[in-house]
């Protein structure tokens, strides 16, 4: 089956916010950063995401302020477009189609209507040579404009953004390897300066970053050996000079001058922001212990706010290099995911190992870190080569009441240290509290563990390379004052083979354990029910079917085999030769996914164990092998009618690529729903969109409806629509006031015909009320004259049918008519 275009692979949640240098707005209220295929706008005071600027179809590779409008920014992407945004309202103003993948973007005040982008020298993403080109943005009223007028500025530049403008755009400097190149726009020529690869002292002179002084002819460059060079007199190719600053013991990752040029900021692996005084180079200030290594530094245009990006996917907002005012934390990925990807049943958050010794709980729907749970509970020492405890396994029970973690430490010349910890959820603190610690639960590494989904007992199974699997049971102390405790209930093995994987059935009635080339199936009473063998190759993954496919057990082997056994007949149902790197089951449906490796790429197959035909497949999903994936339940079920997209209706599939990018699948139905919801949600930009704000706003609407029940019945005039559009549209994109004046005044007026129509029903209603009172009095007098009983009705004795109120009202109206005209006719 061929992949359909309605399903796209996107960076949706947990993307890198430290990929490129962030941007601080002129008023320092907002901070913008690239995050996957979108641009996120954060409040610099509340840390909340105010807008998510979506429109790019590939990775966003750069953001810069628009020099001619302080309320707008440019963004570039590998999709070959440059987009102009109004970040205060979250509106896409214009899209410029370049036609080449873009990796960085720069602007200058002296070059109006021109942006400078880094593109490959060949129109191919696999190209290793890049060039800096000037793109002339055409003036057009269309929202999508082709910008094909490109002019080369520098050749062979770095794609990561190692370039900077000097003296408000008189020249631009770029570094790569051992070369510094400066291009002068007036002279239309460039000077190149080279450094030697090293010297006898072991220095590493390769350039890492560059920043130009905003007012003087000075270029600051960072190097791999931790040195900073200040270049001067570089307009003369042979008479240039430079001075050296040195504090960093590792590579200088980033440099940035303040707007007035009085200070130079630097950062590196030490996680210390260093502020060098430009006129007094020996004086410097420090802001230490900021977290991970500093990768980027940004400064607000007024110099009142700094921000640093860190290697642990974090942005720190700093007030004038004095104190940290806010921290925006993204998903921490580190060098690898060792704990697998799991979903917290309570918060529906993605749980995996984060900063050293911790588990991070990350909300995929809000794209925000909820909290970190300290597992190791020891101070982490940032020193290379030091062996420390690391979290390697984590698992939740079905209800989310218990969390099991495994931490281990390997030291040279000593035995492996392993701790199994069981954490109980505390309702008061809304977090997990340590309940039991088991030291050395196995004699070797724990390869896998899982909780039993059975509601009758709470049981954890761990397997290890020591040849055993153990069942840990929660003791019931409900009748005593003792707290909950765990103990080992059973130790099992099979012919001294090493187990590699384990899995419980959906109802917890069966446990499957893979011992190298043999699959063993156990009952809850720890009776070996059967063994299943397959072609040569160790079992890599085991997975039970769900719902109507619960009678099937699937397994993958190291010899490129995917097998499906029927547990009712204990026989092999089917098998196929495919190299499956990861097998995952959707807990809310019968669907299963298999990531297969082929020709250096990963392919995806979605299928049901009972059907040989795949529901969906996609070739070349990403480069490398997919090692981690998880199904996350949706907050709101999709209603996709297409057969190839129905497997995404209940759950959403997330996976990590080889380069630690968190990817997911997006359908056209989901994108349309998100677009509609973003249009409905119109809030004040000065207030952060927090859950408390939304809850308070809803509460106020309910209170207004209770205190003023007639408010919903009052219909505003049609002109209010024009007023609403006028007030909600940004002022800088509106026509002139003279053009809008007549339309605005007309919307406030009410036509005379409509006013007279509204007055007539009011007069008729008052007249009818008076007639009703007079008619009732006359009718009451007539009834008393006839029989003296007020209970007598019009048809009780005469047999005439009763009149309705409308007919009685019409009769009274006829009675009051002037019939003099009729008498004059009769006299004639």
N, C-alpha and C positions, 0 to 999 in steps of 0.2 A: 504494500500500500504506500502511495506517495504522500508525503507531508503536504498539508494544506496551508494556504497562505493566511487563513484566518487565525492560526496559532503562531505566535511569535515567541522567541526566546529573548527575555529582557532581564535587565538589572532592575529588580523591583524593590527589594528590601535588603538592608544590610550592606549597601554599596560603600565604596571607599569615599570618605569625605576629605581624605588627605591626599587625593590623587594629584591635584593641582593647587596652586596658591589661591587662598580665599580672597574675597574682595569685601572691603568695608565701605559702606556708603558715606557720602559727604557729611551727613548729619550724625554719623556713628550710631544710628538706630538699628540698622540691619547689617547682617553678615551673609554673604552669598558664597556658596561653594558648589563645585561639581560633585554630583552623586549619581553615578551610573549614567543613565540616559536622561537625567533631568538635572535641573538647577534648583537647589534648595535655598530658601530665604529664611534665615533665622533672626529672631529678635535678640539683639546683643545684651539685653537686660534680663529677659525671662528665659532665654535658651530654647524657647518653643519655636517650632517650624511654622512660619506665617503663611508661606506660599510654597508650592511645589510646581515649578515651571516645567511643564512637559510638552514635548513637541519633537525633540530629536529622536531619531530611530537608531542611533548607535551611541557609543560612549562619548560623553561630553569631555572635551580635552582642554578647555580654557574658558575663563571669564574675565572681562575687562569692563571698566566704566566707560560710558559714552562721554567723550570730552565736551561735546556740545550740549548735553542735557544730563544734569546730575540725577535725574529720576529714571534713567535708562541704562541698560548694560548690554554688551554684546556677549554672545556665547558661541563657541565653535565645537564641532563634533567630527568624529570619524565618518559620519554619514555624508560629508562633503558640503555642509551648509553652515552659514553664519546667520544667527538669529538675533534680532533686536527685541528686547523685552522692556516692558514697563513693570519693574519689580514691585512697586507699591501696590498696584492693582492686580498683579499676576497676569498681565495681558501680553500676548505675542503680537508685536506691532508689524514686523516684516521679516521675511526669510530671504536671504541671499544665497543662491545656488552657485557654489564654486565649481563643483564637479570633481574635486580631488579630496582624498581623506586629509583632514586637518588635525594637527597634533598640538599646536600652540597658537596663541593670538596675542598681538600687541597693538597699542594705539598711542598716538602722540597728538598733543594740542596743535602743533605746527603743521600737521598733515590732516586737514579737514577732509572728510568724505573718503578717507583711505584707512584700511586696516591691514596690518602685516600678519601673515599667517605662515606657519611652517607646514610644508607639504612634501610628499616624496618626490624625488626627481623623476621617477617613473610612476605612472598612474597605477600603482599597485601597493596594497597594504604590506606586502612582504618585502618591499624595497628597504634596503639598509642605508641609503643615501638620501639626505633631506636638504631642502633649500628654503630660505626665507624669501617670500615674495610679497609685493605690495598689491593689494586688491582695491581697485577703484569702485566704490559702491555707487551704482547709478541712481539718479533721482527719478522715482517713479511712484505713481499712486497705487500700483498693484501690491498685493500683500506678498506675492512670490515673484522675485526678480532674479534673473540670471546675471551673475557678475563674472564675465569671462575675460575682462581686461586685467591681465596679470603682468607684472614686471618683476624680474628677478633682482634681488638685493644682495643676498649672500648665499653662497653655495657651500655644501658640506657643513651643515650646522647640526646641533643636537636636537632631537625631537622633544626632549623633556622640558624645554623652556629656559635654557641657559643663555638668555639675551636680555639687554636692558637699553633703554633710551637715555641719552645724556643731554644736558642743557636744553630741556623741553623739546627735544626732537632734532637737534642739529646733527647728531650722529647716533649710531646704534652699535653696541659692542656685543659680541657673541663669543663663547668659549666652547671648545671641544678638544678632548685629549690634552695635548701639550701646546695648543694653539689658541691665541687670542687675536680676534679679527675685529677691526674697527672700521665702519663704513661711514664716510662723510657725505651727506646728501648734497651740499652745495658744490663740492668738488667732484662728486660722483666717482669717487675712488675709495679704495680700502687699503688699510695698512695691516699687516700680519706680524705678530710677535710670537716667538717660539721659546720654550724652555726645554732644558735637557731633562731626560727621563728620571735622572737621579744623580746623586753624588756619592762621595765616599762615606758620608754620614748616614746613608740609607734613606735620604729624603725622597718623598714621592711628590713630584712637582705637577702631576696631572691636575688640570683645572676641574673644579666641581660646580662652581656657581659664579655669578657676576652681578654687580650692581653699580650703576653710575650715579655720581653726585648730581643733585638736581640743579645746582647753580655754578659749580666750578668744573674745570676740566680735570676730573679725577675719576678713575675707574678702580673699584675694589673687586678683587677676585679671591675666591676660596680654593683651597688645594687639599689633596688627599692626606698630606702629612700634618694637617691642622693649622697651616700658616695662612695668613691673609696678606696679600700684596696690594699696595696702593700705587697705581700707575699714573704718572704725570708726564706732560710734554710728549704725549703719544701722537700728536699731529705731525711730529717729525720722526720719520721711521727709524733713523739711526741715533737720535739724540734723546730717546726716552729714558726715564728713570722710574724706579719704584722703591718703596720702603716696605718693610715687613713687620707685621704684628703676629704674635704667637701666644696663644693660651690653650687652644683646644688640643687634646692629645690624640683625637681621632680626626677623621675627615670633616671639613667644614661643609655642611649640607646646604646652607642658605645664608644669604647676605641681603640686607635692606637698609638703605639710607632713610632717615626721617625726612619729612617734606621740606624742612628748612636746611637740611644738610648738616645740622649741628652734631648729630650722633650717627653712628653706624651700628646696626644690630646684627649679631651672628648667632648661629646655633648649630649643634651637631649631636653626636651620639651621647654626650654627657648629660643631655636633657637640662641644660643651663642656658638661659638667655643672657648673652653678654652684650652690654651696651658700651661701645667705645666712643670716647669724646674725640671729635674730629680734629679740633685744634690742639688738644692735649692727648696725644696718642697713648701715653703711658697710664692715663687714668681710665678706669673702666668700672662699671657697675655690674652686679650679677643678680639674677633671679633664679635660684636653683630649684631642684626637685619638682620639675613640671610633669614628670611621667616618662613616656617613651622618648626615643630620640627625636629631636626637632628636625622636620623635613622642609617646612616653609615658614616664612615670616611675612606678615602683611601689616601695613600701617595705614591708619585712616588719613584722609587728606588734611585734616586739621592737626594731626599728630597727637591727639588726645587718647587714642586707643590703638593698642597693638593686638595681634593675634598670632598664635603659633600653631602649626599643624604638626602632629606627632605620628610616629611609626605605629602606634597602637590605635590608629584610626580615631584620633581625638583632636579637637580644636580648643585651644585655651585662649580666652579673651582677657587681656591684661590692660589695666589702666596706667598708661604712661610708665611702664616698666617698674611699677611700684608694687602692685598687688593683683592677684588673680580675681577677676570679677565674675566670670562665668566659664563653664566647661560644657562643651557639646561633645558627647561621647557617641561614637558609632559602634558598629559590630567589630569586636576585636577578633582577629583571625590568627595572628602570630605566624609561626612557621608551618603549622599544620593543625588539623583537627584530630585529636587523639581520642576524644570521648564519643565519637559518632555524633550524629545530629538527632536530638530527641525533642519532643514537644511536651511541655508541662501541661497535664490535664486540667489544671485549675485556671491558670492565666493564659493558656494557649500560646505561650511564649516559646521561642526557639532557645534551647539550652545546649551549650557546648562550653568547652574550656576557653577561658578568656585570658586575662592577664595572669601571670604565673601564680599557681596555687589557688585559683578561683574558678568558679562556674559563673557564666554570665547568662542572665535571663533577658532575652531580646524580643520585643514585640515586633512581629513582622507586619502587622496591620498598621501600626503607628510609626513603624520604622524608627524605633527609639529604644535605647537600653533602659530596662526597668530597674534592675539592681544586680549587684555582684554578691555571690555567696562565697565566703572564705572557707575553703575546704581544708587546706593544709594547716592553717592557723599558725603560721610561722613567718617571721620577717624574711622577705626575699632579698638576697644580696646580689646586686648587679655586678657580677664579676665573671669574666669569661673563663670557662674551664672548671667552674665550681659546680659540683653535683648537688642538686637540691630536689626535694620532693616535687613531683608533677602529678596532676590529675589525669588519669588515663582512661577511666571508665565512669559512666553515669547511667542510671536507669530509674524510671518512675514506676510505681504501681498504677493500676487502672484508675483509681479515684484520685490520685495525686496526694495521698496521705503520707507516703513514704518515698524517700529518695535514697538510693544506694550509690556510693562512690568508691572508687579504688584509686589510691595514690601509691606511687612507687618511686624508689630512688636507687640508682645503680652507682656504686663507687668502685673505683679501680682497686683490685686486690681484696675485695670484701664481698659478702653475700648480698643478694637482692633484698631490699627492704620493701615490704608490702603492708598496707593498711586497708582494711575494709571498714567503711564507716556507713552507718545507717542513720538517716535524719528523719525526724518526725515533723510534720507541718504544725505550726502553732497558730491558732486562730487569732490570738491577741496581737502578736507581732507581725502576722501575715507573712511569715517567712519560715524557713526550715531550721530546726534546732537539733544539735547533735544528740543522738540517743544512745548509740552503741558503737564502740570501736573494737574491731577484731584485728589484733596484731598477728601477722603471718598466717592468714587464712589458708594459704596454699604454700607448697614448697617451691613453686616456680611461678612464672608470670600468669596472671589471669587473662585469658584470651577473650572471654565473653561472659555476660551475665544477663539475666532477664527475670522479671517478676511473673508469677502465675496470675492470669486474669480471673481465676475462680473467685467468686464472691464469698465462698465459705471460709477460706483460709488465706492468710497473707504469707506468701512463701517466695523466697529468692533462691535462684539456682546460679551458681558460679562454676565455671570450668577452667581448667588450668593445664599447662604443659606438663604438670607432674603426673598426668595420667588419670586424674580423678575429676569427678564433678560432685559438688556438695550442695545440699538443700538446707537453707537456713529458714527456720520457722519462727514466727512471732508468737510468743507465749501469751496466753489469755489470763490477765490478772484483774478482770473486771470486778470480781467479788472481794478483792483485797485492796489495800491502800498502796500496794507496790505498783511502780510504773511498768510500762511495756518493756519487754526484754526479748532478745533474740538468742537462739541457740541452734547448733548444727543438728539437723534431724536425720540426715542420711548422707552417706558417702558411697559413690558408685564408680564403676569402671568397666572396661571391656577388653579383656585379653592384653592388658598392659599397653594398649594403644593410646596415643595422645589425642584428646578431644580438641576440635578446632572451632565448633560452632554449636549453638543450641537454640531451640525455639519451642514455645508453647502453642498449642492449638487455641482457637478463639475462645472456647469454653473452659480451657484449663484442664481438660480430661486427659490430654496426651502431652508428653514431653519427648521431643526428638533431639538426639545428641549425635553429632557426627564425629566418629572416631576414625580419622584418616579416610580409608576408602569404604567404610561401613557406616550405615545410618542405623542407630538403635532407637526403638520406640518404647517408652516406659509409661506405666500407669501411675495414678496418684499414690497407690500403695507400694510403689517402687518395685513393681514386677516387670521384668523384661518381656514385652508382648511379642515383638518380632524384630528382625533385622532385615535391612534392605541393602542390597549390593548393587553396584553399577560398574560401568567400564572403568579401567584403571585411571587413577587420579584421585587425589585427596579432596574431600568435600570442603568447599569454600564457604558456601552460604546455604542455609536451610530456611524455608518459609512455608507455613501452612496456608491453605486457601481459606477464604472468608465466605460467610453466608451460604449461598447455594453451592459453592465450590469447596466447602469445608472438608470434603472427603479426600482432597488431593494434598499431597506433600511435594514441594518442588525443591530441587537442590542443584547447585552448580559445582563443578569440579575444576581442578587445575589443568585438566586435559581437554579443556574447551568443550564441555558437555553441559547441556541444560536438560535435566531429567524431571519427569513428573510421575509420581507413584500414586496408585489408587489404594487407599488404606483399607477399603472394604474387601478387596481381593488380594491385597499385599503383593501386587505385581506392578511392573513398569507400564504405565499408560502410554507414554510417548517420550521421545528424546530427540534432541537436535544438536548438531555440532556447531556451537557458537561460543566465542570467548566472552563470557559474561563477567564483567568486573564488579557488578553490583546488582543485587536482586532485592526489590522492595515491594511490599504489599500495601494496598490502600486499606486502612482499618474500617472505612465506611462503605466499601463496595467490594465486588469480586475482582476488581482490576488489580493487575500486577504490572510492574515495570521492570525491564531489564536493560541495563546499560552495557553495551557490547563494544569492545575495542577492535578496530580494524584500520589498518594503514595509518597509524598515528592519530586517529580521531576516534571519538565516541559516538555510537549510534544508539538511538532510543527505540524500544519496542514496548508497546502497551498491549496487553492481552489478558484473556481470561483462561484459567487452566482447563476449562471444559471445552474451549473452542480453539481449533488450530489456526484460524485466521486472526492476525493482529487487528486490534481496533484502531491503532494509530502507530505510525513509525516515522522517524526522521533521521536522515543520514547526515553525517558530519555535524553533529550537534555542537561539538567543541573540540579543540585540540587536546590531546593527552587523554588519560583515563579519568573517569568519574569515580571517586572513592567514597564519597559521602552524599547521601540523599535522604529526604524525609518527606512524608505527606503531612501537610498541615490542614486541619479542618477549617472550612470557610465560615465566616460569621453569617453570611447570607448565601443561600444556595443559588447557583446560576440556573438559568432556564434556557440552556442551549439545545436547540432542536437538531443540530447537525450530529450525525452519528460519530464522526471522528473527534468531536469536542466534548461529548457527554462524559468522558472519563474525568474531566476537570470540573464537573458540576458541584460535587460535594467537597472535594479536597483540592488543595493546590500543591503541586510538586516543586520542591526546592532542591537544588544540588550545587555542590562545590566543584568548580573546574580545577584543572591542574595548577592554575595560577591563583588559586584561592579567591576566585570571583563567585559570589553567591548569585545564582541564576534561577529563574522560574519561567513558567509558561503563562502567556497572556492571550486571552481570546478577544475577538472583536466585541462580543457581548459584554465582557467585563470592562473593556476600555470605554464603550459607549455609556455604561452605567456610571463609571467614575467621572466621565466628562459631564454627565447630567447632574451628578451630585455636587461637583465643583461649581457649577453654575448656580445651583440653588443656594449654596452656602455663601452668603454675602455678609461679611462682618466688618467691623471697624478695624482698620489696619493698626491703629494705635494700641489695640488690646490683643494680647496673645490668645490664640484659639486653644485654650486648655479645656479639659473635660469639665472643670468647675465652671468655666465661663459658659459653656454650652448648656450645662445643667441649670445654671442661674437664669440664663436667657429663656429657657423653656418654662421655668417656674414663674418668671415674670409674665409670660404670655398667658399662662393659666390663671394667674391672679387677675390680670386685666379682663379676661373673659368672665370671671366670676363677679367682679365688682361692676362691670358694665355689660350686662347681657344683651343690650341693644346694639352694641358696637358691631356685631357681626351682621346685623340687618341693615346698617346704614351703608348705602351704596354711594361711593364717591363719583363725581362727574367724570365723563370720559377724558377730560383734559388732564386728570391726575396721572394718566399713563405718560403723557408727554413730560410732565413735571418730574416724574420718577426717572425717566430716561435722561433728562437734562441734568439732574443732580447726581446720578450715578456714573455718568461718563466723565473720564478725566478731563480737566480743563484744557490741557495742552493739545488735545486732539479734537476739540470742539471748533465749529465755525466761529466767525466773528459775532460779537454781541448784537450788532445792528441787524444781522440776518436772523437771529433767533428772537429778537424783541417782539415782532408782530405775531409769530407763532406762539410765543409764551403768553402774550396778553389774550389772544383768542382762546387759549386753553382754560383761562380763568373765567371767561364770560359764559353766561347761560342764555340761550336764545329765548326771545319773547314768546314764541309758540309753546315751548316746553313749560314756561312759567305759567301761561294761562291755563294750560291743560292740568297743571298741578293745583291751580286755585279752584277750578270748577268742581272737582270731586269733594273738596273740603266744604264748599257752600252747600252742595246737595246733601252731604252727610248731616250738616247742622239742620237743614230744613226738614229732612226726614225724621230726625230725632224729635223735633217739635211736633210734627204731624203724628208721630207714634204716640206721644203723650196725650194729644187731644183726642185721637181716635180711640185710645183705650178708655178714656173717661166717658165718651159718648156710648161706647159699647157696654160699659158697666151700667150706665143709667138705663139703657134699653133693656138689659136683662132684668133689672129690678122691676121695671114696669110690667114685663111679661109674667114673671112668676115669682119674683122676689128671691130667687136663688142665684147666687153668683157662680155656682158651679155648672150652670147650664151652658152647653156648647152650641155652636151654630147648627149642628146636625143631629143633636140627640133625639129631638122629638119630630122634627120636620123631615128627617130622612135625607137631608142634603149632605153632600160630602164636605168635609172640613177643608177650609182654605189654608194654603201655606202662608207663611209670613210675607213672602214676596208678593203674593197675590193680594193680601190685605193691604200692604203698603201701596200697591198700585191703585186699589180702590179708593183709598183715602186721598191720593193725589188727584184722581178724577173728580172727587167730590169738591175740591177746592178750586176747580177750573171755573172760569167766567163763561157762562152759557148765555149771556145776553144777546150775542150774535145770532143764536138759534131762534130766540123769541121774535126778533125783527124779521127773520125770514118767514116765520109762520104767519105773522100779521099781514104780510104781503099776499 
